[in-house]
């Protein structure tokens, strides 16, 4: 096994460890995205509140009332359909 050499390698290792910890946390807790500051860990974590916060800031009366995730493909990237119902 090769010993860690420079500060660049140690920094890269710390970054991977931090990202790995976030991935594990998300997989265990499966947090829902509700506010503009949340980043959905998966398409299933997207909520009507999050869609409203992200897409409707210029239209304060608009609200997503329902979000349904369906179909798509999941591999090295995720492609899903999100069907959204809006208020009148």
C-alpha positions in Angstrom: 0.0 0.0 0.0 1.3 3.4 -1.0 1.8 6.0 1.8 0.0 9.3 1.4 2.4 11.8 0.0 1.5 15.4 -0.2 -1.1 17.7 1.2 -3.0 17.4 -2.1 -3.5 13.7 -1.6 -4.6 14.2 2.0 -7.0 17.0 1.0 -8.5 14.8 -1.7 -8.9 11.9 0.8 -10.7 14.3 3.3 -13.0 15.5 0.5 -13.9 11.9 -0.4 -14.5 11.0 3.2 -16.8 14.1 3.7 -18.8 13.3 0.5 -19.0 9.6 1.6 -20.4 10.6 5.0 -23.1 12.7 3.3 -24.1 9.9 1.0 -24.4 7.5 4.0 -26.4 10.0 6.0 -28.8 10.6 3.1 -29.2 6.9 2.5 -30.0 6.3 6.2 -32.2 9.3 6.9 -33.7 9.8 3.4 -34.5 13.5 4.0 -37.2 15.2 2.0 -36.4 18.5 0.2 -38.8 21.1 1.3 -37.0 24.5 1.1 -35.0 26.3 -1.6 -31.8 25.5 0.3 -32.4 21.7 0.3 -30.8 19.6 -2.4 -32.9 16.5 -3.1 -30.8 13.3 -2.6 -33.0 11.6 -5.1 -36.1 12.3 -7.3 -38.3 10.7 -4.6 -37.1 13.3 -2.1 -38.7 16.1 -4.2 -41.8 17.6 -2.5 -44.4 20.1 -3.7 -43.0 22.5 -1.1 -39.6 22.3 -2.7 -40.9 22.7 -6.2 -42.9 25.8 -5.1 -39.8 27.3 -3.4 -37.5 26.7 -6.4 -39.8 27.4 -9.3 -42.3 30.0 -8.0 -40.3 32.7 -6.3 -41.3 35.2 -9.0 -45.0 34.2 -8.7 -45.9 34.2 -5.0 -49.5 33.1 -5.6 -48.4 29.9 -7.5 -48.1 26.7 -5.5 -47.3 23.1 -6.5 -50.0 21.0 -4.8 -48.9 17.5 -5.9 -45.7 15.9 -7.3 -45.5 12.4 -8.6 -42.2 10.9 -9.7 -42.4 8.2 -12.4 -40.6 6.3 -15.1 -37.1 7.2 -16.2 -33.7 5.7 -15.9 -31.2 5.5 -13.1 -27.5 4.7 -13.7 -24.6 7.0 -13.5 -27.1 9.8 -13.8 -30.8 9.9 -13.0 -33.6 10.8 -15.5 -37.1 10.8 -14.1 -40.4 12.4 -14.9 -42.0 14.6 -12.3 -45.7 15.3 -12.8 -46.7 18.4 -11.0 -50.2 19.7 -10.1 -50.5 23.4 -9.6 -53.0 25.6 -7.7 -55.4 27.7 -9.8 
